[in-house]
């Protein structure tokens, strides 16, 4: 991996500053343009900026101490520049808020008059911020962390301990996000803000401003839409999952919470059922109930009082969450709260430690509270949108920070006319990352608002107990107080068997003994009662039932073990089946890859593996063969039937430790269709439950029993399958799921993680293991070739050959070779060879992986042409619309080697040796070594040089500064070959390898050429790109040769500090800048310069020439974001309108 966790933490902090700075700039520009905004909005962002800059300082310090390197120093430099922008913005915000406090009309007039003097400063800061974004994107794409790195990092134990923002960054990279705009949600409209207004329009601007302000108050539809968008951004998919998974309030027997003992015992059925034959026992029961009533009365009094805190404590499984759900649902709670306040409202949140991050984090907690507060009150939502207009741009959970949510929620608490009673279940379920202490502190802060009261539930953790004692918080210990409710539950479960199966005497005895043995733990009682019901249904006698009950262990973990032994101990087949289901449930492989890996839609439902249908297919070899080998499909009824069979097996084999839960968000398939632009048929709730339902543990204690106890770990070992075999089944199950989604709904899954999982399964295997992995890869390839899965790209672009995804992994050589031999296609072999090297990917970024000479020679022997030009379909290092990267295998290899030398890492390893040997081998068959390609360089004033990705040509200005111009070189193959021969520190010994003839090749490399075609500078005032076309004679001077030599000198390595500028650097820089002022130098438009290079075939071409015609909607995107290439885009529009789109895939 390129960097450690510390650098990723610093990168995340930088991204946050960039995001907040963009928001501040946007709002400042609104003020200067006379548009409505509010000072609190600016203050909110200013507060976020303060937090973000503090985070940058601390994380950069940690990064410097942990792992000093050249690229870490680049991050540190970038951080300092971001901090500089932040400081200047703070001053600007103070100026803006001073204007705003003067009043609406004065604000508009003064803003317009002042705009001309202040606008340049804002634009300068915006330009600096844009460069920071570009540099950050360079680091993200080139050095920080690759997608495969991110996938591996998520599997490490340390990942769970990282801050939420760092976890999110790694998760985004693992899904293919590398661009800054994909890693942080920028404000939707800030790039579209008007930056120039004529001073003569002052009166018109003021009038329009006032009109908009007045008009906005009357547009209810717009306000409703803003509110709905805001609510959607707050609601994460699993928000209600924990609540919905709990026992129904109708089945929860907690009515005594709001009833006296007299009322309960006055009911005839209960009086008859609960009375015992022994008078003394009955008196004890009455006394016990009186004590319970007194304790419940404390809670009832609290609901009616002004006291702010109450705590429900209980053992694991005692029913805390079920009770909280009942309290929230019952009308009695609302009636009692009305005595506290007639306008009292209830909101709640249920923590779940083994759930997703939003379910066990402070951020998820705050999102839930804000969402429920606004959902219950339209007026509060309106007040908040008026106070913080920028919040209307929020579109997803990931747009929010903890501090933003806290500020917004505190605003709600200050301004909401209602009194709020907040129920928070499961304090102990908070993630270790956030920690119980931070949650308690937050709850304490919330409880200090005068219109708030909070009831929390928790296991009796030491930290919680100490806090309650210190704050003198009243509460109840649940297991000591639920005896009547537990009796009611057991009576309800056993009563249907009277008198047909058991007598009333047996019924009363079982009720008494079950409740007594439960010791207040409702989960134990639920499981034990189910065991007794099974005995009754089996026809067990009175004595046998009592013996069965007596043998049940009293502790939950022991009960789990007993349940398992009773069901599966004597049946090895049952044991193995159950163990597989347990392992499936424990296996967490991320989300089902249905959504685009780049540009996730807002509010997308994350469907986590393993799903019910995935497990059903993993268990059915017949279904796997039918779908994946024979190409058949299932209809909806067959899918539902298969999943029902699996559900029944889970219920009967897993001793009640697992359950099937429906997906938390409805219409999942429609969401996927919307995100991918596919018009999908309607899917029923039943089919979505079957496809995406989860297989989960009934309680956290069941999960902990299997993972943390010796007995549980022994149970997991019963499965006859190894971990590797489990992985094979799950991958095949996932393939079946994606196959069905494609055949039934026309959706395409994402292939990246699937292919990578299969590659890992093939690593370090014997012949049998390789054959198994090869079989899996062929199944994946079939789905890839059929379009059921594919890489993330627009539908109008072609997919790269499947085998090209494997060429970097030398243990896959035999599979690639045998597959191509069977295909017997020179065209396919040529395409795979061409895609084997990405021209913009270095040895460092590829993690020191390159195609082997063995593979190259095999492809060449099959007729692959290393010099055939074509469009590069692998877009791992970025896209360059409205152009396309193109080249041959030879030119791609040479460019990749050149990038490796510029990085300066892994130049002496085995991968470098293979790269050089392949280059020399191809050179002998090259028809013209004087052929040329493009190299883009950057030369900084301090002497530091770098080679930029060719794909960045369409956004080159974002990588440059007024003091750091770009240089576009045209270099021939001889020059690049000599660079490789001198820069790669490897020995290719012909005697031992017989694969190269360097001595024979060298005479053909005489008179290499590297010339400067264009120098691209950035105007300090307008930030516009200026292309300077350099006359040929200026590239042949001694000064030019010195400049080129410095540009192409080997790098010092990613983890090394930048080398000191060599002597003469300043003179070289001055010469470079002087070329832009030479009389023979011609200034040309940037698009004209790029099109000239494309027409010369220097490593790229237009999309039109590539035969890739975008859809009209994508052309609109190009017009919006790449307006400087207007002529190129107009040509695409013309081709699309004349029917070229239909030929784009040919």
N, C-alpha and C positions, 0 to 999 in steps of 0.2 A: 504494500500500500504506500501511496505517496507520502502520507502524513500520518501523525498520531491523532488521538482524540483531542489533544490540546489545540492543534491547528484547526480542526473542524469546529471546535468551540469558538475559536477566534473568528473563523469564517462566518459562522452563524451570527455572531454579534455584529460583524460588519454588514451582513445582509439586513439585519434589523435596522441599523442606522441608515442604510441606503433607503429602506422602505419608509421610515419615519421622515427622513429629510425630504423625500419626494412629496410626502403629504404636506409638510410645512411649506415647501416651495409652491405647491399647488394653491394652498390657501392664501399665501401672501400675494400671489399673482391675482387671485380673485379680488382681493381688496384693492390692489392697484388698478384693476380693470373695472372697478365699480360694481362688482358682483357681490351678492349677499353672502355673508359668513358671520360667525359669531366668535367673540373673543374666547369664550370657554372652549370652543373647538380648537383654537390655536393653543390654548393653555394645556388642553388634554394631550396634544401631540408634543408640546414642549416638555411635559412631564415624562412622556415615553422616551423622548430624546435623551433626557437626563439619565434615565435608567439604562438606556442602550449604550450611551457613551461610557457609563461606569462599568458596564459589562465588558466593553471592548478593552478598557484599561486592564482590568483584572485578568481577562483571558489571554491577552497578548503577553502579559507578564508571565503567566503560567506556561505559555507556549515557548517563550524565550528560555525559561529555566529548564524545560523538559527536553527540548530537542532543537537546538540551534541549527539552522540550515539556510541555504540561499533562498529557497522558496518561502520559508517561514519569515525571513527578513522582508521579502516582498510583501507578504501579508501585513507585517508590522508597518511597513512604509504606507501601504494602502490604508491601514487603520488610522495612522496619523493624519493622512489627508482627509479622511472622513471626519475625524475629530475637528479638523480645521473648519470644514464646511459646517459642522454642528455649531461651533462657537460663533461663526458669523451669522448663522441662522437665528441663534438666540437673540443677538442684537437686533436683527430684523424683526423678530416677533415682538420684541418690546416696542419697537417703533410702530408696528402695525396695530397692536392692541391699544396704544395711545390714541391712534386715529379712531378706532372703533368706539371707544368710550365717549366720544363727542356726540354721538347720536346718529340716527340713520341718514338724514339728509346731508349733514355736514360730512359724514363719513364718505358718502358717494362722491360729493364734489371735491373734497380734499384728496381723495384717492386718485381721481382722474388728473387733477392738477399736478400731483406729486409723482404720478406714474413715470413721466419722462425722465426724471432724475434718478428714480429708484430702480427702474426696470432693468437697466444695464447691470446693476449689481446682482439682481435676482437671476438674470440670464447667465451671468458669469458663474454664479453658484450652481445653477442648473447644468451648465456645461461641465463644470468640475465633477458634479455628481454623476453625469452621464459617463465621463471617463472612468470614474470609480466603478460604476456598474460594468463597464467593458472589461476593465482589468480583472474585476472579480470573476467575470464570466470566463476570461482566459484561464485564470487559476483553477476554476471549477472544472473546466473541460480538459485541461492539459496536465494538471499536477496533483490536485488535492485527493480525489477519490474516484475510482471508476465504479461502474455499476456492479461489477462482480465483487469489488472490494466492499462496497456497501452491503451487498447480500451477505458476505461473510461476517462483516462487523455486527450485523443484526443477530447472528447466532452466538456471539460471545457474551459471557456472563456480565462483563463490564458495561455492555450496552444498556442494560436495564437501569444502571446507576447514573447514566448521563442525564443532563438537564433536558427537559421536554423539547426545547427548541433544537438541541443538537440531535436528539433522537429523530425528530421530524425531518431535519436536513438529510440525515443518512437514509431515512425511509424514502424521501423524495428522489435521492440519487439512485437508490436501488430500483426505482420504477422508471429510470431513464431520464429524469429531469437533470439538465445540466445548465440550462440558460437561467440567468438571474430572474427573468420575467416569469419563469416557471417555478422558481424556488420561493419567491415572495410575491404576494399579490399587490401589485402597484395600484394606486388609485386609478379608477377607470378613466377619468377624464383629464388628468393633469397634463398629458402630452398634447391634448387638443386645445388647451386654454389659449385664448387670444393674447399675443405678446406685444402687439402694436395697435394703438388706437390714435387716430388723429385728434389733436387738441381741439379742432373745430367742432368735434362731436360731443363736447362736454355736456351741453344741455340735454342732448338726446340720450346720453348714457345715464344721466341722473334720472330722467323721466322713465326710461326703461327699467332702471333699478327699482324705483318706487312701485311701478306697475307690477313688476314681478313679485315684490314682497307682499303687496295687497292681494294679488291674484292667487298666490300660493295658499293663502288661508282659506280660500273658498273651493279649492279643487280637492274634494273629498276622495275622488278616485285615485288621484296621484298619491295622496297621503296613505291610502289603504295599500297601494302597491309598494310604497316604500316600507311600510310596516311589515308586509308579508316577506319582502326581500330580507329585511333585517332579522325577522324571526327565523327564516330559513338558514341564515348564516350562523345562527346560534345553535340550531338543533342538529346534533350529531346523530348518526343512525341508531346507536344503541341507547339513546337517552331513556327510553321507557322499557328497555329489555329486562333489566333486573326486576323492576316492579311487576311486569307482566309475567315473569317466570315464577313469582311467588304464589303460594296457595291462595285461591280465591277467597275474598273476604266473606263470601257466603258460607264457605266451609270452615273458616277460622272461628273458633268458638270462644270469642273474647267479650261476649256481651256483658259479663259481670263487671267489666270496666266501668259501665255506666248504670249499673243496677244495684239495688241493695240486696242483702241476703234474703230478706223477706219476700221481695219480688221474685227472686229466682226460685225459692223453695215453694212459693205459692202455686207454681205451675204443677199440675197433677202428675204429668209424666215424669218430671224431674224428681218430684217428691217421692214417688213410688220407687224410682230407679236408684236413688241415692241413699235411701234409708237402709241402715244395717240392723241386723237382728240384736246385736249387743247394745243395750241402752247406753253404757258408758262410752262405747265407740261413737254412738250417735252424738252424745254430748261433746266429745272431743271434736267431732266434725263441725258441730255448730260453733264451738269456740274458735276453731281454726278459721272458719268462714268469717267470723266477726273480725278476726285479726286481718284477714285479707281485705275485707271491706274497708277497714280503717286505712290500710295502705293505698288502696285504689282511690279512696276519698282524697288523699293527698294530691294525687294526679288531677282529679276532678277540680279540686280547689285551685290548683295551679293554672288550669285552663281558664278559669274565671278571673284570675288575679292579674296584677301588673308585673309579677315576677318574670324575669327574662329567661331563665334557664331551667331545664329539667332534664334528667338523664335516666334512661331505661338501660340497665345493665343486665347481662345474662351470659350464661355459659354458651359455648358453641352449640348450635342446634336447639337452643331453648325456645326459639320462636320469636326472637326480637324483630326480625324483618317482617314476618307475617303480622305481628302485632302492630307495627308501625303502619303497614299497608291498611290494616283494618281501621286504625284510628283515622288515617287520612280519608278513607272512603265513607265511614259511617256518618250519617246525618247528625248523630248525637254530638259529635265533636264540634260541628258548626254551631249547634244550638248553645252549647256551653261557652264557646268562644264569643258568642254574641253578648254574653254577660260581661265580658271584658271590653268588647267594642262591637257595636251594631254593624259596623262595616268590615269586620275582621275577615281576612281571606287566608286560605291555606295554600302553601306551596311546599314541595318536598324534593328530596334527592336521595337516591339509594346508591351507595358506594358498592363496588364489586371488585375485590382485589385480583381475582384471576380472570377478569374481563379485559376489555380493551383499555387503552390509555385514557380516553375520555371518561370511562367508568370508574377509574381509580385515581384520578388526579384532581388537583385544586382547580385547574382550568376547566375541566369538565363540570365540576361542582358549580363554579361561578356561571358557566354557560347555562346550565340547567336552571339556576335561580333567576338569572336575568330573563331567560326565555319564558319561564312560567309567570314571572311578574308582569311581563309585557303582554303575554297571551291572555291574561285575565283582565287587562285594562287597556283599552284603546287610548284613553286619555293620557295615561302614563307614557305610552309609546309616542304619542304626539309631542308631549313635553320634551322627551329625550331627543327626538329628532330635531326639534327646534333648538335645543341646547347644543347638540353635537351633530351638525349637518353632515360632517364627513362620514358618520356611521352609515349613511345611506349607501355608501359604496361597498360595504361589507357584503360578501356573497357566500362565504363558507367558514366553517369552524376554524380553519387554518389562518384566516385573516385576523384573528383576535390574539392579543397577548393577555397574560394574567393581569397586568396592571391596568390595561384598558377595561377589562371586564370588571375589575374591582371598582374603578372610578365610576363606571356606568351604573353598577349596582348600588353604590353608595349614593349616587345622584337620585336613583329611584327611591331609595329609603328616605331620603331627605324630602322628596317632593310628592310622594304618593300619599293621597289623602286617606288611604285605607290603612288599617292595622294588619300586619303580616305575622302569621304563626308559621314558622318554618320547621319542618320535620326532616332531620338528617339521620339516615340510617347507616350504621356500620362505620363509625369513625376508624375502627381498627382495620378497615378494608382499604385505607389510603395506601397509595404506592410507597415503596421505600424511597423512591426518588424525591417525592415531596415531603414525606415524613409526617408522623402524627403531631409533632410539636408545632409545625407550621400550620396545620389544619386547626388545631385547638386555638392558636393565636388568632387566626382569622375569624373563627366562630366567636371568640371573645369580643373582637372588634365589632362584629355585626350585632351582637347582643346589646351593645351600648346605645344603639339607636332607640329612642323612646317609644317608637311605634312597632317594635319588633319583639317577639318572644320565640325562643328556639327550644325544641325538644330533640335531643340526640339519643342515639342508641349505640352501644359498644360492648364488646367483651370487656371483662374487668381487667384491662391492661393497667400496669403500674402507673404509667404516665397519666392515664385517664383518671384513675382513682385519686392520685395525688392532686390533680387539677380540681376535681370535684370537691375534695376536702378543703383545699385552699380557698376556693371561691364560695364555699358553703352552699353548693348546688344541691337542691333536693332531688330525690330520685327513688327508684324502686329496683329491687333485685328480682328479676322476672321469675327465676325458677322457684322462688319461695312463695310466689303469689298466684300461680296459675292452676292450682289443684282443681278448683271447680270447672274451669274451662277444659282441662285435660279429661276430667270425668265425662263432661258433655261430649267431647270428641269421641272417646272410646264407646260411650253408650250409643252414639249415632252410628258408628261403624258396625257394632255387634247386634244392635236391635233387630235388623232384618232377619237374623237367624233364629229369633224366638217366635214360636216354640218349635218350629220344624226341625232345627238342627241342634239347638242347645236349650237347656232349661233356664228358667229365670234365676235359679240358684247358681248355675254355672255362669250365667251372664254377670250377676252381681259380683261373684268371686273374681272373675277375670278382670272386670272393671277396676275393682279395688287393688288387685295385685299389680296390674299394669301401671296404674297411676303411681302407686307407691314406689315401684322399682324405677320409674322414669326419673325420679328426683328432679322434676321440673324441666327436663330436656325434651322439648316437643318433638324434635327430629327422631330421637330414640323411640319415643312413644309411637310415632307414626310408623316407623319401620317395624317395631315389635308387634304392633297391632296387625299390620299386614301379614306378618308371619303367623299370628294366631288365626287370622281369617283363612289363610291357606290351610291350616290344620283342620279348621271347621269344615271347609269345603272338601277336604279329603276324608271326612267322616271320623275324625279322631274323637275318642271318648272324653268324658269329663276329666278323668285322671290323666289321660295322655295329654290333654290340652294344658292342664296345670303343670305337668312335668315339662312340657315343651317351654312354657313360660319361665319356669324355674331355671332352666338351662340357658336361657338367653343372657348373655353378658350384660353388665350394667353400664360399661363405658362405650361410647360411640365407636371408637376404633376397634374395640373387641367385638362389638355387635356387627360391624362391617365384616370382620374376619369370620364370625359365626355364620352370617348370611351367606357368605361365599362358600364356606365349607358345606353347609347344608344343601346348597344347590348344585355344586360342581365337584365336590371332593372325590366322588367315586366314578366320575365320568370324564376321562381324559379329553374326549372330543369337545365336551361342553367347556372344559377349562381352557382349551386352546382357542376356541371361538371367542369366549369372553375376554381372554387376554389380548386378542387381536383388537377387539373393539376398544378396550381400555387404551391400548397403544395408539390407535387411530385418534382417540379423543385427546390424548396427550400431545400428539404430533401437531406442531404449529408451523406451517409453511407459508404464512402470509396470506394475502388476499387471492381470491380466484382471479386470474389475469384476464378480465373481460374488458375493463375500461382502457382507454388509451394510456400509454405509459407517460405521455407528455400532455399537459393541459387537462387535468382532471376537471370534470364539471363540478359546479358547486352542489353541495348536498348529496354527493354520490354515495350510494349504499355500499360500504365495504363488506363484501361477502367473504368470510374467512374460511380457509380450509381447516379440517376436512368437512365437506358438506355431506348431507345424508345420501344424496345420489352418488357422490364420489365414493363413499364408503360402500354403498350397495354394489357398485361396479367393481370396486377393489376386491370384494368378496366373491364375485361371480366371474369365473374364467370364461364361462359360456357367453356372458354379455360382452366381455372384452373382445372375444374372438368375433362375435357377430358385428359389433360396431367398428372395431379397429382393423380387422383383417379382411372381413367380407364386405365392408362398406355399407352394411345395412343400417337402418335406423329404427328407433322405437317410436310408437305414438304416445300421446300423453297418458292414456289409460295404462299402457304397459309400464311407463315410468312410475306412475303412482302405485301400481300393484307391486313392482319390484321394491320400492321404498317402504311400502307397508309391510312386506315380508321382513325387510331389514329391521324396521321398527319393532316388530313382534319378536324377532330374535334378540334384539338388545334388551327388551323387557324381560324375556324369559331366561337369558343366559348371564346377565350381568348383575344379578342379585340386587337390582334396584339402585345401583350406584350411578348409572347413566340414564339420561332421558333425552328425548328428541324435542328440540325447541324450534318454533317457526322463525323465519327471518324477521328481523325487527322492522324493516321498512317494506312497505307494499310496493307493487308495480316495479320490481327490480329490473325486469327485462325491458320495460319501457324506458327506464332511466338509461340503461346501456344503449338502447337504440338511439335515444336523443343525443347521448355523448358521442356516438360514432357516426351519426348521420344516416342511420338505417331505419327505414319505416318498418317496424316489426308488428306482427299480428298480436292481438290481445292475448295475454296469458292468464289463466285462472289462478286463483289463490292456491288451489290444490297442487297444481303443477309447480308453482314457485316454492311452496313448502317442501315438496319432494326434492326439487333440484337444489335448493339453497338452505334448507333447514339445517340446524346445527346439532351435533351430538355432544352433549355437555354433561358434566357431573351434577348430581342433584344438589350438592352443597360443597362449599369449600372444604369441609372436613373430609368428604369422600375423596377429593383430589389429594389432600394431604395424607390421607391414609395410604394411598397407593404409592406416593412418591417418597414419604418420609418415614414409613415404618418397615421393619424387616419383613413382616408378613405381606404387606402390600407389594414390596419389591419382588418378593417371591412369586406373587400372583402374576406380575407382569412377565416373569420369566417363563410362565407356563406356555406362552405362545411358541409354537414350533418354528415360527418364522424369525429370522434374524432381522436386525434393524435395516440392513440393506434390502432384504426381501420385502419388508414393510414399505420401504421407499418405492420399490418397483411397483407394488400394487397401487399405492397412492398416486403415483404419476400416471399409471394407466387409467385409474379411476377419474383423474382430472381430465385426461384426454377424452374419455367417454363423455364427460360433462360438456366439454367444449365442442365435441363432435355433434352432440344433440342440439346445442344452442345454435350451431351453424346450420344443420339440416332442417331444423324446425323453425328457426327465427331469422336465419340469415346473418347471424352475428359472427364476428371473427375474434377469436381469442389472441392473446399476445404470446409470442413464442419464446421470448428471451429467457425467462427463468426456467421454462420447461427444458430447453436445449441444454442450459447450463447444468441443471440437475442430472440430466442423462450423461453429460460429459464427466461429471464427478463420479457417477456410478461406474464408469468405465475405467477409472484411474486405478493403477496398481492392482490389476486383476490378472488371474491366470487365464488360460485359454477359455475355460468354461465361463468365467466371469465376463470376459470380453464378448463372448458369443451372446450372453444374456443382454449385455448393454447394447450390442449391435442390433439385436432384435428390437429393443425398445426404441432405439434411434430410427429404425426403419418405420416403426409405427408413427413416430412423431413426424418423420419426413412425409409420410402419406397424408397426414392431416395438413401439413404445411403446403404440400403441392396442390391439395384440393381446396385450399383457401380457408380451412376451418381455423387455422392459426397463422400468424405472420408477424413480421416486425412492425413497429409503430410508425406508420407513414401515411400520407394522404392516399386515398383509394386510387387516384389516377397515376400514381407512381408504381413502377414495377418492383417486385420483391427480388432481393439477391438470391442466387441459388442456395438451396438449403446447405449443401456441403461446404459452402464458403464460411459458414459460421463455425466450422470445426478445424480450420486449417492452422490455427495458432496452437493447437494442442497436439503435441507430437505423438501421444499415445492413440490418437485417432487416425494416424496416417493409413494404416492398413484398411480401416473401414472406408475411408475416402477413396483409396485406390481401387478396392474391390467394387465399390458402388459405381465408379466411373467405368471400370472395365465392363460391368454388366450393361451400363447405359450405352457404351460404344458410340459416343458423340464427341467429335472434335470441338464443336461449338460449346458444349457444356464444359469440357475440360478447359477450354480457353477462358470461359467466364469465371470458373472457379479459380484458375491461376491469376486472373486479373484482380479478383476480389481478395486474394490472399494477403495483399499488402494495402493498407490504407495510406495514401500519400502524406497524410497529416498526422499519422500516429508514429510515435517514436518507440524505441525499445523500452524506454522508461515507462511510458503510459501503457504499453501492452504487457507490462509486468514481465519484461524480459522473455516474451514469447514471440517466436517467429516461425514461419513454415520451415521445415527441414529440407536439406538438400535431397534426401530420399524422396520426399513427396514431390518436390519440384521436378526432379529427373523423371519420376514416374509419369507426371502429367505431360511433360515434354515428349516422352516416348509414345504417349497416346495421341500425339498430334496437336497438343495445345500450342497456340501461337503466342509467344511472350511479347510480340510487338504489334498485336492487333489492338487498335484503339476502340474504346467503348465507354459508355457512361458508367461511372462508379456508383453502384447501387447501395453499397454499405454506407450509411450516413452516420456512423458512430461518432465521428468527430465534427458533426455539424452539417447543416445544409446551406446552400448559397443561392436560393431563388432570388431573382428570376433567371439564374444561371445554374449550371450543373457541372460538377466535377467530372472530368473524363481523363482517360489515360490508358496506357497499356500496362501489362504486368511489369515490364521492365521500367517504365517511367515511374510507376507507383512505388516500386522497390527502391529506386534511386532517391526519390523524394523522401520516403520513409527513413532511409539511411541518413540522409542529410539532416532531418529533424533529430535523429538520435545523436548525431555528432554535436548538434547545437545544444542539446540537453546535457551531454557529457556524462551520462550514466550508462552502465552495462555495456561499455564499448569493448570490453575484453572477454566477454562470456561466450558460451556456446551458441546462443541465439545470434550474436553478432557474427560469429564464424559462418553460420549457415546463411545469413543474409549476404555476406561478402562473396561466398562461394557461388550462391545463386546469381548474383550480379555479374560476376566474371563469366560464368557459364553462358548467360544470356547475351553478354556483350559480343561474343564471337558470332552470334547469329543475327546481330542487329544490322540492318541494311545501311544505316547511316548514323554513325556516332556523332555527327555534327547536328543531329536533330536537337531541338531545344524545348524547354519547358519553363514554367514560371516559378519564381521564388520570391516571397514577400518578406522583406526585412524591416526592422525598426532600429533606429540609431538614436540613442539618447545623448543628451548634452554631456552627461557625466562619463560617457564612453561605453556604457553597457549596451550590448547589442543582443538581438534575439530574432529568431525566425518565426513568423506567424503562420497560422494555418491558412492554406489557400482558400478554404471555405469561408473565411472571414472577409474576403474581398468585398462582398456586398454590404458590409457594415464596417469598412476599414476605418472610417473616421472615429469610431468609438474607441479604437485601440491606440489612437495617436493623441499627441498634445502639441501645442505650439512650439515646444522645445524638443519634441521627439517625433521627427518626421518619419514617414514610411517610404521605403525604397522598393520599387518593383524591378526585379532583375529578370533578364532572360539569359538562362545558362544552358550550355549544351551538355549532352550526355557524357562527353569526355571530361568535362569539368567535375561533374558529380561523381563519376567513377574514380577520378583521382582523389576527390575528397574522401570517398569511402576507403580507398587503399591506404591513404595516409592517416585518416582519422580513426578507423576501427583498429584497436590494439589487439589484433588476432593474427595468428600465423596459419596460413593455408598451405600446408606442406604438400606439394604435388606428388612427391615420392610416395607418401603414405596414403594420400586420398585420391590422387589421379582425377581430380575434378576441376582443376583450373590450370591455366597456362599463363600466369601473370607475365612472365618474361616475354612471351610471344605477344601478349596484348599491349604492353607498354608502348611500343612504337606507333600503334594506332591511336594513342591518346595524346599525340603531340598537338600543340597549338590549341589548347582548350580555350573556351570562350565564356566570359561572364560579363555582361554589359548592363548598364543602368538604363532602363527604358523610361521610367517615370519616377519622380519624387513627389510624394503627396504630403502637403503641409496643411496645417489647420490655422485659419485666420484667427488672431487673438480676439478681434472684436465680434465678428459674426459667427465664429466657430465653423465656418463653411470650409469644406474640403477644396483644396486647389491642386490640380494635377499639372505638374511641370514636365513636359516632354523633353527629354535630354537628347541633344544632338549626338550622333554616333561618335564623332571625334573626341567628345568630352569624356568618353568612357575608356579611352586608350592611353590616358596620361598616367604618369607615375603616381600622382596623387589619387587618381581613381583606383588604380591597382592596390594602393595601400588601403584605401577605404574598403574595397572588396575583401582583401585579406583579413581585415579586422572583423568584417561582418561574418565571414565564414569560419573564423577560428573556433576550435572545439570549445564547448562549454566546460565549466568547472565541476559540474555535477549538481544534482538537485539538493543534496544534503551538505553541500559545501558553501561557504560564504562566497559572495561575489568577489572575483579577483580584482585587485586594484587596477585602475585604468592605466594601461601601458603608456610609455612615453610617446608623445605625438598625438594623443587622443584628441586634444582640443583642436589641434591644427587640422586633423581629419574631419572633425565636426564642422569647423569653419569652412573647409573646402566644400563639404556636402551642401551647406546652406548657400555658398556662393554660386553653386551650379544653378540654383533656382533663379538667380539674378543675372545669369549670363545672357548676353545679347542673342545667342543662338538658341536659347531655351524658349520653348513655346508653351504658353498656358492654354490648356484645353479643358473642356467640361469633363467632369469625372465619369459620367456615363460614356462619353465618347472614348475616353481612355480605356475603360474596361471593355467596351465592345471591340475596340481595335485589338486588344490582347486576345479576346475570345475568337475573333476571326482568324488570328494567326495560329489557333489550336494549341495554346500554351497551357495545357492542363485543365481547361474548362471550356464550355461552350454555352450558348443560350439554351433555355428549355425548348425553344422552338426547334432548334437544330437537333436537340437530343430526342425529339419526337415525344416529349412529355408535355401535353397540353393540359393545364390545370382546369378545374371546374370554375364556373363563373364566380362562385362564392370565394374561392381561393384567390382568384384574380383581384377581387375587391380587397381582400386582405393585403395583397401585394401593393395595390394602389395606395392603401392607407399607410403602410409601413415602409415602403421602398419607393416613394414618389420620385426620387432622383433618377430612377431608371424608367422614366415615363415612356420613352420610345420603345424600349424592349418589352414593356408590359402591353403597350398598344398593339404590338405585333402579335402577342399572345392572345389578346382579346379578339383580334381579327381572325386568327386561326381557330379559336374556340367557336366563334359565331358561324364560321363556314363549315363546321363539322369536324374540325381537327380533333376535338375531344374524343370522338368515338374511335380514333386511331391511336390514341395516346399510349395504349398498352401493346400495340403491335410491334 
